[in-house]
Amino acid sequence: MRFNPKATIDGSRTRDAGGGRSRGGLQGLPIPSGAAGGGIGGVILLVVIFLVVQFADGGGLLDGSSDPGTDTASDRYANCRTGADANKSADCARVLVEASLSGYWEDTLPAQTGTAFSPTKVVTFSGAVSTGGCGNASSAVGPFYCPLDKTIYLDSTFFEDVLEGQLGGRGGDFVEPYVLAHEFGHHIQNLLGTMGRVRTQQGPRSDAVRLELQADCYAGMWTRGAEGTTDSKGVKIFDSIDRGDIDEAIDSAKTVGDDRIQQASGGKVNPDGWTHGSSQQRVNWFRTGYNATSISACDTFSTNDL
């Protein structure tokens, strides 16, 4: 992956909340580390599925209200100005990837569905963060999308500490873009009202799994179209996204499959407990999106062939 050095970075939708301390709020699903008796608290990979479902229906998993006052904002993105900066800095790359996602879906969503597009935001943090409607979250939750404030929350240490370290993903510079694209997919589902269709939350054909696989499909769509996206001045954002980048995205999708996580935790594969789909399902739906010509190809709710 290489950004066009001449692309301009608009950081208005990306900010860093700094550090905070967890006071309860979002509760994750335990995914132990590989060490015997070890663990990492509650990690939900790529999205807090129960959070999404409950808040789409007016409920929640909160034991306290949001309190933004505990976050300390930083100037983490102050020096991100061009694609040249993005080629040198993962932080600046994050801002430019968000711009590409926004541009892609701003064109694609209304053209293919008639639904108006509105942007999401990306908030990075360390330790813990207070959301604008979904309570408080610690780093252990992993990347997630809050539908009430239409914001993606991300502790960037997740990729090295969890995705690579605990789950054995191979890493690479396109791993985070894939994750951001998946979370952005949840934002598209929020705009389309798809989240309101989720009723069953566990099982290989559950609504929760369908929601996650569809977000993977949307991530594939963006990956295919990303090289055509431009900044606010019409300058191409990417110089190239190559086969190696696609392979990194596929490896990440495979790494966070429910079956692989169950095996990594020392348990047996139990499809009845799935919330995100198997490794093969996640890879298949990413590829479906990558090869799609229409968003309708990602309709995971209208098929039992998942």
N, C-alpha and C positions, 0 to 999 in steps of 0.2 A: 504494500500500500504506500503510495506516494502522493502527497498533496501538491497542487499547483502552487509554487512559491509566490505567485502574483495574487492569489486569492486573498480577499480581505476578511478578517475575522470580526464578527459582530458578537460580542459577549453579553448582550443584554438579557439573554435567556438562560445563562449559565452563571452560577455563583457558588461560592464556597461558604458554608456555614461555620467553618472552624471546628473546634472541639466542644464536646458537651459531656454530661454524665447521664446515664440512663436512670429514669425514675419509674420504670414500668411502662406499660403501654402495649405496643405490638409484641406479641409473643410468637416465637418461631417454632418450627418443628425440629426436634433434636436430630442432628446428623453427626454421629461421633467421628472423631479422627481415627486414623489407622492404628494408633497406639492403643494397647490394651488398657481398658479403664479410662482412656482419655476422652475428651469431648470438646466441643467448641460452643456450648450453649445452644441457642436456637438459631439455626440457619435456615432460611427459606431461599432457595436459589431462584433468581431472576424475577420473582414476583411473590408477594404475599397473597397467595390465592384465596385464603379464607378472608383476609382483609378486603380484597376486591369484591368477593361475593357478598359479604355481609354489608358493606357500605353501599353497594349497588341496590340493596334491598332496604336500606335505611338502618341497618344494625351496625355492629362493630365488635371489635375485640379489645376494647379499651378498658383500663382500670383507672384512668386519670385523664384529665383534659389537656389539650395542647398548651404549651407554655413556651412561646418562642424566645422568651427572655434569657434562657440558659445558653443559647448559641452565641458564639463570638465570631462575627464575620471576618473574613480575611481577604487579602488582595491577591489571592492565588493566581488569578487570571489577568492581572493588570498588564502584564507584558506580552499578552497574546494578541498580535496584530495582523499577521499574515500567514499564508500557507507555509512560508519558510520557517516560521516559528513552530508551526504544527509538525513539521518534519523533524524538529529537534526535541520537542517536548510533548509528552503524553497528555499533559494538562491542556495544552493548546490544541492538540489533535482532538480531544474530547469536545471542545467548543465547536470546531469545524465540522465534526461528524454530526453534531446536533443540528447545525445549519443545513447540512445536506439532507438529513432526515426531514426537517421541516419543509425544505424546498420540494423534496420529492412528493411528500404527502399533500402539500398545498396544491400541487398540480394534479395528483392522481385521485385523491379522495372525491372532490366534487365532480371531476370529469367522469368517473366511473360509477359513482353512487348517488350523485346529486346532494350529498351531505356537505355542509359548509365546514371548512377546516378552521380550527383555531389552534395555536401553538401550545405545546407543553413547555415546561422548564426543567432544567437539570440542576440539582443541588448536591454538591459533594460535601462530605463531612468526615470527621474522625471521632471515634468514641461513641457518640450518640447525637441524635438530632430531634428537634421538635418539628413536626409537620404542620401544615396549615389545614388540619381537619381530620387527620388519621392518627393523632396522638403522638407518642414519643417512641423512637426506635433506637436500638443500639446497633453497633457495627455487626453484631452476630446475625442480624436479620438478613443481611445481604442486599443486593440491589432490589428495589421495589418501586412500583408505581402507585401513587395515592390518587384515586379518582376524584376525591373531593376538592383537592387543590390543583389537580391536573399537573402533577409534578413527579419527576423521576428522582429518586434519592439513591445515592451511591457512595459507599466508602470504597475508594479505589484500591485499598489493600486487599479486597476480596479476591482479586484476580490471582495474585501471587500466593496469598496465604491459604485460600480455600480451593479455588478452581485448579490451580497447579499443585499446590502443596499437599492438600488433603485428598483431593479427588483424582490427582494424577493426570490432569490435562497437560498437553504439551506446550501451551502458551503461544505467544506470537502477537504481533502488533494489531491483528485484526480481531482478536478475541473480544476486546472491549467494545469495538463497533458493533459486533454481533449482539452482545448483551444489551447495549443501548438500543439497537434496532428492535430487539425483542420487547423491551420495555416500552418503546415508542409504539409498538404494535398494540399494547394494552391501551395506550392513549387513543389509538384509532378505534379500538373496540368500544371504548368509553363514548366517543363521539357518535358511533353508530348505534349505540344502545345494546350492544351484544352482551355486555356484562349482566344485564337484567335477565338474560336467558339462563343463567347458571342456577341450577337447583341442586343437582347431585354433586358432591364434592370429593368423592373417592371412587376409584375403580377404573379399569382399563377403557371403558366407554363413557365415563362420567362427563358431566358438563364441564367440570374443572379441567379435565384433561383436554377436552375439545378446545377450551379457551386458550390453554397454553400452546397446543399444537398450531392453532390459528395464528398466534403471535409469532411463532417460529416461521410460519409461512409468510407472514407480512415482512419479517426480517429478511427472508430470501428475496422477496420482491424488491425491497430497497437495495439489497446488495447488487442485484442485476442492474438496477437503474441508477446507482450512485454516481457512476462516471459521467452521467449526463446532467448532474445537478450543478447549479451555479450559485455564486454569492449574490449579494444585493446589487452589485454592479454588473451582473451578467457574466462574470469571469468563472470559468470552470473551477470547481473545488478540487477535484482529483485529477492528477496526471495519469494514475494507473491503479487498478485493483487487479491483481494477477491470480493465477491458479492457486498459488501458495496461500493467498489470503482466503480464498474460498475453502481450501482444505482446513485452515485454522478455524473457520467458523463451523465447519462440519464436525471437527474434532471437539469443539466446545459443546455443540449440541449433543454429541454422543456422551460427553463426560457428565452432563447433568441429567441424563435419563434416570427415571426412578429406579429401574432395575439395577443400574450400575451403582447408584447411591446405596441401595439396600445391600448389595454385595460388599461395597466398601465399608459398610458399617458392621460387617460380620454376620449379617442375617441372610435369610433365604429370600429369593425373589418372590414377592407376594403381590400380584397384580391388583388385588382387592384394595391395597393401600395406596395405589398410585394417585397422584394429584397433577402430575406434569406430563406423563407419558414415558414410554420406554426410550432407550437410546436410539433404537432403529426408527421408531415413530418420529422422534424429533428430527433426526437426519432426513427422513423421507419428506416430512412436511416443509423443512427448509428448502429442500431441493424442488419440491412442488412450487413453492413461491418463486424460486429463482428462475424456473422455466415457465412461469405463468405469463399469460398475456392479459389477464383480467383478474381483479380482486375476487371475483366469484369462484376462481379456482381454489381459494382458501376457505371455502365454506365447510368447515369441519363439523358443523351442526347438522348437516343434511346427508351424512353418510355414516354407515357403520364400518366402513373399510378404512379404519384409522391406521 
